Amino acid sequence: MLQIQHYFKIATRNILRNKVFSFINLFGLSVGIAASLMIILFIIDERSYDKFLPKNENIYLLGLKGNFGGNEFNTYSTPPPSGLAIQTDYPGIESYTRVFHPGDIMVSHEKNGIVDHYFTEPNIIAADSNFLQIFAFEMLAGDRMSSLNEPQSIVLTEDMAKIYFGSTNVIGETILFGNDKKPFKVSAVIKNLPRQSTMDFSAIVPMQTFPVVKYFDWSWVWLNVDTYVKVSDAIAGNEVAISKIETAFPEMVKRRAGKSFERIGMPMDDFFKKGGYWNFDLTPFNKIHLYSTGKETTLKSLGSIRNLYIFGIIAAFIIVLACVNFMNLSTAKSLKRAKEVGIRKVLGSRKGSLAMQFMFESFLFTFISVFIALVLVSVFLPAFNSLSGKAFTADLLFSGNIVLGIISMSIVIGLLAGIYPALYLSSFNPITVLKGKLSKTGLGNVLIRNGLVVFQFAISTSLIICTAIVYKQLKHNQQMDIGLSKENLVYISNSQRLGQQEETFRLELLNLPEVSNATITTNIPSGGAFGDRYIPEPNNEEKNVAPDLSLYSYMVDDDFIPTMDIKVKQGRNFSDQFNDSSTVILNETAVRQAGWKNPIGKTISYPGGDYTKFTIIGVVKDFNVQSLHTPVIPFALFHKSSKSYTEPYSYIAVRVKEGKTNDAITSIENKWKTFAPATPFDFGFLDQRLDKLYQSEQQSGKIFAVFSILSIFIACLGLFGLATFSAEQRIKEIGIRKVLGASVGSITGLLSKDFIRLVVIAFIIASPVAGYFMHEWLKDFAYRTNIEWWVFAIAGVIAIAIAVFTVSFQAIKAAVANPVKSLRSE
């Protein structure tokens, strides 16, 4: 105990004696620990998704990787019969349940025969009757075994029950669906889903509510349900056993899906001969959130394990940067403490005891920094929540696991920061030290210190380069010509609620002074599309026509192309001067995949039913209906009069005049209320909808930017300390140079050049490393920006400019000091 008190007294004296260095160490460590703690909170939160569910390790989500008509896809949307087939064929699969996402539903509530409120609910799901048995969400009321058994029953979440009824005691209450006010009786209420839930729904209704799923029970190509399977305890989490089941899936497809493929005009043997495949896979439910990159899915708010690795590396780098500052400044101060070490060794102190003293100082700095860091995290947590999209609270820092983690991190940081200075300082030879022969420029010491400065600025410069390229890609996403004009375009969702008045409403909108055009369409870019297979017309002139063609499509009116500002490359647009019910307009990619050189007048046939033929009347420039992560897909526009398929929803897209957006919204909403006074007016902006496709990248870019600034700041703190120390060590030299006539500029350059050289070396190291990692990151985009030399140049200039400013501050201060005082102080 006396020994610890002795260590504490010496450490306290050293902290107070070297206020500048102590402040730099404390502040640098505090900022580094605070930043790392926030990243660690983010990582822990991301890794905790879906862990709240009992037996979550037994649940798997079925996925499908396929190639149909030359188009590859990777999706969690599966055919209706797949769940039953897997349960029947594989003993390890105990049960399955399916989820169907019907889209927006208008929900209302009546009181005394009058609708007192109504909403558009986008998060209602339909599920098989055993859904709540497989997913054991906490029940507040009702029976999980039977709540989805009865037709037109509904299970509400806690929040939805309170919105409609003001209470969770609502069993037997009724809410109404749609314009026809179809009644649904509340059969159960479940507790609100935790924020760490991949699933996101406000209510559940029985699957039989939507007969379309039952209708397609035969189909292995109608991909519109999510299929979850529950496996036995014996194979849960057993990757080998699950992989063995997955390898058997292709045989299951051949055995069970043949009739389904024949029904759409594609015998399975021909399908495989043409390079098609239909491979199912299983993803553990508790890994869906982080391991679904590249999967098409209706699930929202998915994360990325790669981003977690990146953020984890950034957190480690920031901590290391702060520790490097401590090590650098501690060894830089070695000359000041050399005599202390020499005297104490002469008086009998052993090397181990001295090392323990310096390690104690390191831990003292660390624990004080942790305390300051916790205060900083509490203060800046709201800003971090806004940046990361989380909802952390300060009390989370004091939960059991987090406290243990902080203590462990403190010990690691204390060891990391203190072990080298402790060994270095305690190793001084007392005779050499007391004779004043300790070298000020010991090669090993200088190399290590300079190497650490290079390491710091290499990391910081790398982060600057990565941030610049992320933002360059985001800007590329916003500015790239996607084949249509997304600005000043307002879309009205669920316009099918207008019924027979939909076209009349559109024509009324054209009379508004703020509106230049309007169109009715079954969907809009980023909102999905109907997919099916067609057969291109073969001919003798063109030998390489594809045997089949997978097309995604919208059904539209005559005004879709002009409203969206899509360029017609060949042929014509739809027109009321023609009967276009059996015509089609293709994009350039569809024509190219079909293999036609002269597509106008050719036909495509739908192989199902009676082989309906559609004549190609036009070709439009490729336009993106998905994000730039994926290439343009083969696309078709059918006229709405064709009724070539059934879509339950429609949109009205409205082109408004420049600068008239707010007035247009008001006018359109007023017009809507005259047509549908008891129906929600749902609208949005196409450019904002498309920007949301890159929300993950935008979030990553912001996090990169913030932590790049922090890393530069921490590195500059260390550089400032070293510059201060260098100026102190050369105070006599500076005084002599000034007496002999040296200018302030020359002295500033003398003190700065060595540090600037180190930053330049760091830039040379950082550039290829950052370039490689960003080249890999950009591979996720089918349409990506170029990594150009000026990005590296700007990053280098920024890093060097910051370093020059940091060092010059101390260099100028030393250069303008009175040389008489400098020489007298020596």
C-alpha positions in Angstrom: 0.0 0.0 0.0 2.8 2.4 0.9 4.5 1.6 -2.4 1.2 2.5 -4.3 0.9 5.7 -2.4 4.5 6.5 -3.3 3.8 5.8 -7.0 0.7 8.0 -6.8 2.6 10.9 -5.2 5.4 10.8 -7.9 2.9 10.4 -10.7 0.8 13.4 -9.5 3.9 15.6 -9.2 4.9 14.7 -12.8 1.5 15.4 -14.1 1.4 18.9 -12.4 5.1 19.6 -13.4 4.4 18.9 -17.1 1.0 20.5 -17.6 1.1 20.9 -21.4 2.2 17.3 -22.0 -0.2 16.0 -19.4 -3.1 17.9 -21.0 -2.2 16.6 -24.4 -2.0 13.0 -23.1 -5.2 13.2 -21.1 -7.2 15.0 -23.8 -5.9 12.8 -26.6 -6.7 9.6 -24.7 -10.1 10.9 -23.6 -11.2 11.8 -27.1 -9.8 8.5 -28.5 -11.5 6.4 -25.8 -14.8 8.3 -26.2 -14.8 7.9 -30.0 -14.0 4.2 -29.7 -16.7 3.7 -27.0 -19.4 5.1 -29.3 -18.2 2.8 -32.2 -18.2 -0.1 -29.8 -21.8 0.7 -28.7 -22.7 0.8 -32.4 -21.1 -2.6 -33.0 -22.7 -4.3 -30.0 -26.1 -2.9 -31.0 -25.7 -4.2 -34.5 -24.6 -7.7 -33.3 -27.5 -8.0 -30.9 -30.2 -8.0 -33.6 -32.9 -10.7 -33.2 -31.1 -12.2 -30.2 -34.1 -11.3 -28.0 -36.2 -14.1 -29.4 -36.2 -17.4 -27.6 -34.8 -20.3 -29.7 -33.7 -17.8 -32.4 -30.8 -20.1 -33.2 -33.3 -22.7 -34.5 -34.9 -20.3 -37.1 -33.6 -20.0 -40.6 -34.7 -17.9 -43.5 -34.9 -19.6 -46.9 -33.2 -17.8 -49.8 -33.0 -18.4 -53.5 -30.2 -17.8 -56.0 -31.4 -18.1 -59.5 -30.7 -17.5 -63.2 -33.8 -17.1 -65.3 -33.5 -16.0 -68.9 -30.0 -14.9 -68.4 -30.8 -12.7 -65.4 -29.2 -13.7 -62.2 -30.8 -12.8 -58.8 -30.2 -13.5 -55.1 -33.3 -13.0 -53.0 -35.2 -13.9 -49.8 -38.5 -14.0 -51.7 -39.5 -17.6 -52.3 -42.2 -19.6 -53.9 -45.3 -20.6 -51.7 -44.8 -24.4 -51.9 -41.1 -24.4 -50.9 -41.7 -24.4 -47.1 -43.9 -27.5 -47.2 -41.5 -29.3 -49.5 -38.5 -28.7 -47.3 -40.4 -29.8 -44.2 -41.5 -33.0 -45.9 -38.2 -33.9 -47.5 -35.7 -33.2 -44.7 -36.2 -34.7 -41.2 -34.2 -31.9 -39.5 -36.8 -29.3 -40.6 -39.4 -29.4 -37.9 -41.8 -26.7 -39.2 -42.1 -23.7 -41.4 -44.1 -20.5 -41.6 -44.5 -18.0 -44.4 -44.9 -14.2 -44.5 -46.5 -12.2 -47.3 -46.1 -8.4 -47.6 -49.2 -7.0 -49.2 -48.0 -3.4 -49.3 -49.9 -0.3 -48.2 -53.3 -1.0 -46.6 -55.8 1.7 -45.6 -56.9 1.0 -42.0 -59.7 2.9 -40.3 -61.7 2.8 -37.1 -65.3 3.7 -36.6 -66.9 5.1 -33.5 -70.7 5.3 -33.3 -70.8 4.6 -37.1 -68.4 7.4 -37.9 -64.8 7.0 -39.1 -62.9 8.9 -36.4 -59.4 8.3 -37.9 -57.7 6.4 -40.7 -54.2 5.7 -41.8 -52.2 4.1 -44.5 -50.4 1.2 -42.9 -47.3 0.0 -44.9 -46.2 -2.6 -42.3 -49.0 -5.0 -42.0 -48.0 -8.6 -42.8 -49.9 -11.7 -43.6 -48.6 -15.0 -42.0 -49.4 -18.6 -41.6 -51.3 -19.6 -38.5 -48.2 -20.9 -36.7 -46.2 -17.7 -37.1 -46.4 -16.7 -33.4 -45.5 -20.2 -32.4 -42.2 -20.1 -34.3 -41.6 -16.4 -33.5 -42.2 -16.2 -29.8 -42.8 -12.5 -29.6 -44.0 -11.4 -26.1 -47.8 -11.5 -25.9 -49.7 -8.8 -24.0 -53.1 -10.3 -24.7 -54.5 -13.3 -26.6 -53.3 -16.8 -27.3 -50.3 -17.3 -29.6 -51.6 -20.8 -30.6 -54.9 -19.7 -32.1 -54.8 -16.0 -32.7 -54.2 -16.4 -36.4 -56.6 -19.3 -37.0 -59.7 -17.4 -37.8 -60.2 -15.5 -41.1 -60.4 -11.7 -40.7 -58.6 -11.8 -37.3 -55.8 -9.4 -36.6 -52.9 -9.3 -34.2 -51.8 -5.8 -33.2 -48.6 -4.5 -31.8 -48.8 -2.5 -28.6 -48.3 0.9 -30.3 -50.9 0.2 -33.0 -53.5 -0.9 -30.4 -52.9 2.4 -28.5 -53.2 4.5 -31.7 -56.6 3.0 -32.7 -58.1 2.3 -29.3 -56.0 4.1 -26.7 -55.4 0.9 -24.8 -54.0 -2.6 -25.2 -57.1 -4.2 -23.7 -58.7 -4.5 -27.2 -59.4 -8.2 -27.7 -62.7 -8.4 -29.7 -62.4 -4.8 -31.0 -62.8 -4.2 -34.8 -60.8 -2.2 -37.3 -61.6 -1.8 -41.0 -59.5 -2.5 -44.1 -59.7 -0.7 -47.4 -62.3 1.4 -49.1 -64.9 -1.3 -48.6 -64.3 -1.3 -44.8 -63.7 -5.0 -44.4 -63.9 -5.7 -40.6 -61.0 -7.4 -38.8 -61.4 -8.5 -35.2 -58.5 -8.1 -32.8 -57.4 -11.6 -31.5 -54.2 -10.7 -29.8 -51.8 -7.9 -28.9 -48.0 -8.4 -28.8 -45.4 -6.2 -27.1 -43.7 -3.7 -29.4 -40.8 -5.3 -31.3 -37.4 -4.2 -29.9 -35.4 -1.8 -31.9 -32.9 -4.7 -32.5 -35.4 -6.6 -34.6 -34.9 -7.4 -38.3 -38.7 -7.9 -38.6 -40.7 -4.7 -38.6 -44.5 -4.9 -38.6 -47.5 -3.1 -37.0 -50.0 -5.9 -37.4 -50.4 -9.5 -38.5 -53.4 -11.0 -40.4 -53.9 -14.6 -41.5 -52.5 -15.7 -44.8 -55.9 -16.5 -46.1 -56.7 -12.8 -46.1 -54.9 -12.6 -49.4 -56.1 -15.5 -51.7 -53.4 -14.7 -54.2 -50.9 -16.7 -52.1 -53.3 -19.7 -52.1 -53.8 -19.3 -55.8 -50.0 -19.7 -56.4 -49.5 -22.7 -54.2 -48.6 -24.6 -57.3 -46.0 -22.2 -58.5 -42.2 -22.5 -57.9 -41.6 -19.3 -59.9 -44.0 -16.9 -58.2 -41.5 -15.4 -55.7 -43.6 -13.4 -53.2 -43.4 -14.9 -49.8 -40.7 -15.1 -47.1 -40.3 -18.6 -45.9 -38.9 -19.3 -42.4 -38.1 -22.8 -41.2 -37.5 -24.1 -37.7 -34.8 -26.8 -37.4 -34.3 -29.3 -34.7 -31.9 -28.7 -31.8 -29.6 -31.3 -33.2 -28.7 -29.3 -36.3 -29.4 -25.7 -35.0 -26.2 -23.7 -35.5 -24.5 -26.8 -37.1 -23.0 -25.4 -40.3 -22.0 -28.8 -41.6 -25.5 -30.2 -41.1 -27.2 -27.1 -42.7 -24.8 -27.2 -45.6 -25.6 -30.9 -46.2 -29.3 -30.0 -46.4 -28.5 -27.1 -48.8 -26.6 -29.4 -51.2 -29.7 -31.6 -51.5 -32.0 -28.7 -52.5 -31.2 -28.9 -56.3 -32.6 -32.4 -56.3 -35.7 -31.3 -54.5 -36.2 -28.6 -57.2 -35.9 -31.1 -60.0 -38.2 -33.5 -58.2 -41.0 -31.0 -57.3 -40.8 -28.0 -59.5 -41.0 -29.6 -63.0 -44.8 -29.2 -63.5 -44.6 -25.6 -62.4 -41.9 -24.8 -65.0 -43.8 -26.7 -67.7 -46.9 -24.6 -66.9 -45.0 -21.4 -67.8 -43.8 -22.9 -71.0 -40.3 -23.8 -69.8 -39.6 -27.5 -69.4 -37.1 -28.0 -66.6 -34.6 -29.9 -68.8 -34.6 -27.0 -71.2 -34.2 -24.5 -68.3 -31.1 -26.2 -67.1 -29.7 -26.7 -70.6 -29.9 -22.9 -71.1 -27.8 -22.2 -68.1 -30.6 -21.7 -65.7 -30.4 -22.6 -62.0 -32.7 -22.4 -59.0 -30.7 -22.9 -55.8 -32.1 -22.5 -52.3 -30.1 -21.7 -49.2 -30.6 -21.1 -45.5 -29.5 -18.1 -43.5 -29.6 -18.2 -39.7 -32.3 -15.8 -38.5 -29.9 -14.1 -36.0 -27.5 -13.4 -38.9 -29.9 -12.0 -41.4 -29.3 -8.4 -40.2 -25.6 -8.4 -40.9 -25.1 -11.1 -43.5 -27.7 -10.2 -46.2 -25.6 -7.9 -48.4 -26.6 -8.5 -52.0 -29.9 -10.2 -51.2 -33.1 -8.7 -52.5 -35.5 -8.5 -49.6 -38.6 -6.8 -48.2 -36.8 -6.6 -44.8 -35.7 -3.1 -43.8 -32.9 -1.5 -41.9 -30.4 -4.3 -42.6 -26.8 -3.8 -41.6 -23.5 -5.0 -43.0 -20.9 -7.2 -41.3 -18.3 -5.6 -43.5 -19.2 -2.1 -42.2 -18.8 -3.5 -38.6 -15.3 -4.7 -39.5 -14.5 -1.3 -40.9 -15.8 0.6 -37.9 -14.1 -1.8 -35.5 -10.8 -1.2 -37.3 -11.4 2.6 -37.1 -12.1 2.3 -33.4 -8.9 0.3 -32.9 -6.9 2.8 -34.9 -8.2 5.7 -32.9 -7.3 4.1 -29.6 -3.8 3.2 -31.1 -3.4 6.8 -32.2 -4.1 8.1 -28.7 -1.7 5.5 -27.2 1.0 6.4 -29.7 0.7 10.0 -28.5 1.4 8.8 -24.9 4.3 6.7 -26.0 5.8 9.4 -28.2 5.6 12.1 -25.6 6.7 9.8 -22.8 9.9 8.8 -24.6 10.4 12.4 -25.9 10.5 13.6 -22.2 13.1 10.9 -21.4 15.9 13.5 -21.1 14.0 15.4 -18.5 13.4 12.2 -16.4 16.8 10.6 -17.1 18.5 12.1 -14.1 15.5 11.1 -11.9 16.0 7.5 -13.1 19.8 7.7 -12.6 19.6 9.0 -9.0 16.9 6.5 -8.0 19.0 3.7 -9.4 22.0 4.9 -7.5 19.9 5.0 -4.3 19.0 1.4 -4.8 15.8 1.3 -7.0 15.6 -1.7 -9.2 14.6 -1.6 -12.9 11.4 -3.5 -12.1 10.4 -1.0 -9.5 11.0 1.9 -11.9 9.1 0.2 -14.7 6.2 -0.3 -12.3 6.3 3.5 -11.5 6.0 4.4 -15.1 3.3 1.8 -15.7 1.4 3.2 -12.7 1.6 6.6 -14.3 0.2 5.2 -17.6 -2.7 3.5 -15.8 -3.4 6.7 -13.9 -3.6 8.7 -17.1 -5.8 6.0 -18.6 -8.3 5.8 -15.8 -8.6 9.6 -15.6 -9.0 9.6 -19.4 -11.7 7.0 -19.2 -13.7 9.1 -16.7 -13.4 12.1 -19.0 -14.3 9.9 -22.0 -17.5 8.8 -20.3 -18.5 12.4 -19.7 -17.8 13.2 -23.4 -19.8 10.2 -24.6 -22.8 11.3 -22.4 -22.6 14.8 -23.9 -22.2 13.8 -27.5 -24.4 10.7 -27.5 -27.4 12.5 -29.0 -25.3 13.8 -31.9 -23.9 10.2 -32.4 -27.5 8.9 -32.4 -28.4 11.3 -35.2 -25.3 10.3 -37.1 -25.7 6.5 -36.7 -29.5 6.2 -36.7 -29.5 4.6 -33.2 -31.2 5.6 -29.9 -28.5 5.0 -27.3 -28.9 6.5 -23.8 -26.2 7.4 -21.3 -27.3 4.7 -18.8 -26.3 2.1 -21.3 -22.7 2.9 -20.4 -23.2 1.6 -16.9 -24.8 -1.8 -17.8 -23.0 -4.9 -16.6 -21.3 -6.0 -19.8 -20.4 -2.5 -20.9 -18.8 -1.7 -17.5 -16.7 -4.9 -17.8 -15.8 -4.0 -21.3 -14.7 -0.5 -20.3 -12.6 -1.9 -17.4 -11.0 -4.4 -19.8 -10.4 -1.7 -22.4 -8.8 0.5 -19.7 -6.3 -2.2 -18.7 -5.4 -2.9 -22.4 -4.9 0.8 -23.1 -2.9 1.3 -20.0 -0.6 -1.6 -21.0 -0.4 -0.6 -24.6 0.4 3.0 -23.8 2.8 2.4 -21.0 4.8 -0.7 -21.6 7.3 0.7 -24.1 7.9 4.0 -22.1 8.2 2.0 -18.9 10.8 -0.4 -20.4 12.6 2.4 -22.2 12.9 4.9 -19.3 13.8 2.2 -16.7 16.6 0.9 -18.8 18.9 4.0 -18.5 22.4 3.4 -17.3 22.8 5.6 -14.1 26.5 6.4 -14.7 25.9 7.5 -18.2 22.9 9.6 -17.2 24.6 11.3 -14.3 27.6 12.1 -16.4 25.2 13.9 -18.8 26.2 11.6 -21.7 22.7 10.4 -22.6 22.3 11.0 -26.3 19.5 13.4 -27.3 19.3 11.8 -30.6 19.6 8.1 -29.9 19.0 6.4 -33.2 16.6 3.8 -31.8 14.6 6.3 -29.9 14.4 8.7 -32.9 13.4 5.9 -35.3 10.7 4.6 -33.1 9.3 8.1 -32.4 9.4 9.1 -36.0 7.9 5.7 -37.0 5.0 6.3 -34.7 4.4 9.8 -36.2 4.4 8.2 -39.7 2.0 5.5 -38.4 -0.4 8.1 -37.0 -0.6 10.3 -40.1 -0.7 7.2 -42.4 -3.9 6.2 -40.7 -5.3 9.7 -40.7 -4.5 10.3 -44.3 -6.0 6.9 -45.3 -9.3 7.9 -43.6 -9.3 11.3 -45.4 -8.8 9.5 -48.7 -11.5 7.0 -48.0 -14.0 9.7 -46.9 -13.3 11.7 -50.1 -13.9 8.7 -52.3 -17.1 7.7 -50.4 -18.5 11.2 -50.9 -17.4 11.2 -54.5 -19.4 8.0 -55.1 -22.4 9.4 -53.4 -22.2 12.6 -55.5 -21.8 10.3 -58.6 -25.0 8.5 -57.5 -26.9 11.8 -57.3 -25.6 13.3 -60.6 -25.4 10.3 -62.8 -27.8 10.3 -65.7 -30.2 7.5 -64.8 -32.2 7.9 -68.0 -35.1 9.9 -66.5 -35.5 13.2 -64.7 -36.0 12.7 -61.0 -36.2 16.3 -59.9 -39.5 18.1 -59.5 -41.4 14.8 -59.7 -44.0 14.1 -57.0 -45.6 10.7 -56.8 -49.0 9.9 -55.2 -49.1 6.3 -53.8 -52.2 4.1 -53.7 -54.1 6.0 -56.4 -56.0 2.8 -57.1 -58.2 3.9 -54.1 -59.8 6.4 -56.5 -61.3 3.5 -58.4 -63.0 4.6 -61.6 -62.2 8.2 -60.9 -58.4 7.7 -61.2 -58.1 8.9 -64.8 -60.5 11.8 -64.1 -58.4 12.9 -61.2 -55.2 12.8 -63.3 -56.9 15.0 -65.9 -57.9 17.4 -63.2 -54.3 17.7 -62.1 -53.3 18.8 -65.6 -55.5 21.9 -65.1 -53.5 23.0 -62.1 -51.1 25.9 -63.0 -48.2 24.3 -61.0 -48.4 20.9 -62.9 -46.8 20.3 -66.3 -47.7 16.6 -66.7 -49.0 13.6 -64.9 -49.1 9.8 -65.5 -50.7 6.7 -64.1 -48.3 3.7 -63.6 -48.3 0.5 -61.7 -45.0 1.4 -60.1 -42.2 3.9 -60.0 -38.4 3.7 -59.9 -37.1 2.1 -56.7 -40.5 0.7 -55.9 -40.1 -2.8 -57.5 -41.5 -4.1 -60.7 -43.4 -7.1 -62.1 -41.1 -9.8 -63.5 -41.9 -12.5 -65.9 -40.6 -14.6 -68.8 -41.2 -13.9 -72.5 -40.2 -15.5 -75.8 -38.6 -13.1 -78.4 -39.7 -13.6 -82.0 -37.0 -15.5 -83.9 -36.3 -14.7 -87.6 -34.0 -15.8 -90.4 -32.2 -12.4 -90.7 -30.9 -12.4 -87.1 -29.4 -15.7 -86.0 -28.6 -14.9 -82.4 -32.0 -14.1 -81.0 -32.3 -15.4 -77.4 -34.6 -18.3 -76.8 -36.3 -16.5 -73.9 -36.1 -13.2 -72.2 -36.8 -12.2 -68.5 -38.4 -8.8 -68.3 -39.4 -6.5 -65.5 -42.2 -4.2 -66.4 -44.7 -1.5 -65.5 -48.1 -1.0 -67.0 -48.4 2.7 -67.9 -50.4 5.2 -69.9 -49.5 7.4 -72.8 -48.0 10.1 -70.6 -45.5 8.0 -68.6 -42.5 8.5 -71.0 -42.9 12.3 -71.3 -43.7 12.8 -67.6 -40.6 10.8 -66.6 -38.6 12.5 -69.4 -37.4 9.2 -70.8 -35.8 9.4 -74.3 -37.3 7.3 -77.1 -34.4 6.0 -79.1 -36.4 4.1 -81.8 -40.1 3.9 -82.8 -42.8 5.7 -80.9 -44.5 6.2 -77.6 -47.9 4.9 -76.7 -50.7 7.1 -78.2 -54.4 7.3 -78.1 -54.3 7.4 -81.9 -53.5 3.6 -81.9 -54.8 0.5 -80.2 -51.8 -0.2 -78.0 -53.4 -3.0 -75.9 -51.1 -5.6 -77.5 -47.9 -3.4 -77.9 -44.8 -3.0 -75.8 -41.9 -0.6 -75.4 -38.5 -2.1 -74.4 -35.4 -0.6 -73.0 -32.0 -0.9 -74.7 -30.8 -3.6 -72.4 -33.9 -5.8 -73.2 -33.3 -5.4 -76.9 -29.6 -6.2 -76.5 -30.4 -9.4 -74.5 -33.0 -10.5 -77.0 -30.4 -10.2 -79.7 -32.3 -8.0 -82.2 -30.7 -5.4 -84.3 -34.0 -4.1 -85.6 -36.6 -4.7 -82.9 -39.4 -2.4 -84.1 -42.2 -4.6 -85.4 -40.9 -7.7 -83.7 -43.0 -9.5 -81.1 -42.5 -11.1 -77.7 -44.8 -13.9 -76.5 -46.0 -14.7 -73.0 -45.6 -18.5 -72.8 -48.2 -19.0 -70.1 -51.9 -19.4 -71.1 -52.6 -18.7 -74.7 -49.2 -17.3 -75.8 -50.3 -13.7 -76.0 -48.1 -11.7 -78.3 -47.0 -8.1 -77.9 -45.6 -6.0 -80.8 -42.6 -3.8 -80.1 -43.4 -0.2 -81.1 -40.5 1.6 -79.4 -37.2 1.4 -77.7 -36.3 3.8 -74.9 -33.0 4.7 -73.5 -32.0 2.6 -70.5 -33.3 4.1 -67.2 -32.5 2.9 -63.7 -35.4 1.5 -61.6 -33.0 0.1 -59.0 -30.0 1.5 -57.2 -26.6 1.9 -58.9 -25.4 -1.2 -57.0 -26.9 -3.2 -59.8 -26.8 -2.9 -63.6 -29.8 -1.8 -65.6 -32.2 -4.7 -66.0 -34.1 -5.6 -69.1 -37.3 -3.6 -68.9 -40.6 -3.3 -70.7 -43.5 -0.8 -70.6 -46.9 -2.3 -71.4 -49.9 -0.1 -72.0 -52.4 -0.2 -69.1 -55.1 -1.3 -71.5 -53.2 -4.5 -72.1 -54.1 -5.8 -68.6 -51.2 -8.2 -69.2 -51.0 -9.0 -65.5 -52.8 -7.9 -62.3 -51.2 -5.4 -60.0 -53.1 -4.3 -56.8 -51.5 -0.9 -56.5 -50.9 2.1 -58.8 -49.3 5.5 -58.6 -49.8 8.9 -60.2 -46.5 10.6 -61.0 -46.8 14.3 -61.3 -44.2 16.6 -63.0 -44.4 20.0 -61.2 -43.0 23.3 -62.4 -39.6 24.5 -61.1 -40.0 26.4 -57.8 -43.7 25.5 -57.5 -43.3 22.3 -55.4 -45.0 23.5 -52.2 -47.9 25.1 -54.0 -48.3 22.0 -56.1 -48.5 19.7 -53.1 -51.2 21.9 -51.5 -53.2 22.1 -54.7 -52.9 18.3 -55.4 -53.9 17.5 -51.8 -56.9 19.8 -52.0 -57.9 18.1 -55.2 -57.5 14.7 -53.6 -59.8 15.6 -50.8 -62.6 16.5 -53.2 -62.3 13.0 -54.8 -61.5 10.9 -51.8 -62.3 12.8 -48.5 -62.0 9.7 -46.3 -58.8 8.3 -47.8 -55.2 9.2 -46.8 -53.3 11.4 -49.2 -49.9 9.6 -49.5 -47.2 11.3 -51.6 -43.4 11.6 -51.8 -40.6 12.9 -54.0 -38.9 10.7 -56.5 -35.4 12.2 -55.9 -35.7 11.6 -52.1 -36.9 8.1 -52.7 -33.9 7.3 -54.9 -31.5 8.9 -52.5 -32.7 6.5 -49.7 -31.3 3.6 -51.8 -27.9 4.8 -50.6 -28.7 5.5 -47.0 -26.1 2.9 -45.8 -23.4 4.6 -47.8 -24.5 8.1 -46.6 -24.3 6.9 -43.0 -20.9 5.3 -43.6 -19.6 8.5 -45.3 -20.7 10.6 -42.3 -19.0 8.2 -39.8 -15.9 8.1 -41.9 -15.8 12.0 -42.0 -16.3 12.4 -38.3 -13.7 9.8 -37.3 -11.3 11.1 -39.9 -11.4 14.5 -38.2 -11.0 12.9 -34.8 -8.0 10.8 -36.0 -6.3 13.9 -37.5 -7.1 15.8 -34.3 -5.5 13.2 -32.1 -2.5 12.9 -34.4 -2.0 16.7 -34.4 -2.2 16.7 -30.6 0.8 14.4 -30.6 2.6 16.4 -33.2 2.0 19.6 -31.2 3.5 18.0 -28.2 6.5 16.8 -30.1 7.0 20.2 -31.7 6.8 21.8 -28.2 9.3 19.4 -26.9 11.6 19.9 -29.9 11.5 23.7 -29.4 12.3 23.3 -25.7 15.3 21.0 -26.5 16.7 23.4 -29.1 16.0 26.7 -27.2 19.7 27.5 -26.9 20.4 26.7 -30.6 17.5 29.0 -31.6 18.8 31.8 -29.4 22.3 31.6 -30.9 20.9 31.5 -34.5 18.8 34.6 -33.8 21.8 36.4 -32.3 23.7 35.5 -35.5 20.9 37.0 -37.6 18.6 34.1 -38.5 15.1 35.1 -39.6 11.9 33.9 -38.0 11.0 32.1 -41.3 14.3 30.2 -41.4 14.0 29.1 -37.8 10.4 28.1 -38.3 11.4 26.1 -41.3 14.3 24.5 -39.4 11.9 23.3 -36.6 9.2 22.2 -39.0 10.9 20.4 -41.9 11.6 17.1 -40.1 7.9 16.8 -39.1 6.7 17.7 -42.5 9.0 15.1 -44.0 7.4 12.5 -41.8 3.9 13.5 -42.9 4.9 13.2 -46.5 6.2 9.7 -45.9 2.9 8.9 -44.2 1.0 10.1 -47.3 3.2 8.0 -49.6 2.3 4.9 -47.5 -1.4 5.7 -47.0 -2.2 6.4 -50.7 -1.8 2.8 -52.1 -3.4 1.2 -49.0 -6.5 3.5 -49.1 -6.7 3.2 -52.9 -6.8 -0.6 -52.7 -9.5 -0.8 -50.0 -11.7 1.8 -51.8 -11.3 0.0 -55.1 -12.7 -3.1 -53.4 -15.5 -1.0 -51.8 -16.5 0.4 -55.1 -17.0 -3.1 -56.6 -20.4 -3.1 -54.9 -21.6 -0.5 -57.4 -22.3 -1.4 -61.0 -21.9 2.2 -61.9 -19.0 3.7 -59.9 -16.9 6.8 -59.9 -13.3 6.8 -60.9 -10.5 6.9 -58.3 -8.6 9.9 -59.6 -5.2 11.2 -58.7 -6.5 14.6 -57.4 -8.4 12.8 -54.6 -5.1 11.7 -53.2 -3.5 15.0 -53.9 -6.1 16.9 -52.0 -5.9 14.4 -49.1 -2.1 14.9 -49.0 -2.4 18.6 -49.1 -4.9 18.6 -46.3 -2.8 16.3 -44.1 0.4 18.3 -44.8 -1.4 21.7 -44.3 -2.8 20.6 -40.9 0.7 19.3 -39.9 2.4 22.5 -41.0 -0.2 24.6 -39.0 0.2 22.4 -35.9 4.1 22.5 -36.0 4.4 26.1 -37.1 2.4 27.4 -34.2 5.1 26.2 -31.8 8.0 26.9 -34.2 6.9 30.5 -34.7 6.4 30.9 -30.9 10.0 29.7 -30.3 11.4 31.7 -33.2 10.0 35.0 -32.0 11.1 34.5 -28.4 13.7 36.9 -27.0 17.1 35.2 -27.6 18.6 36.9 -24.5 16.0 35.1 -22.3 16.6 31.9 -24.2 20.4 32.0 -23.6 20.0 33.1 -20.0 17.6 30.2 -19.3 20.2 27.8 -20.5 
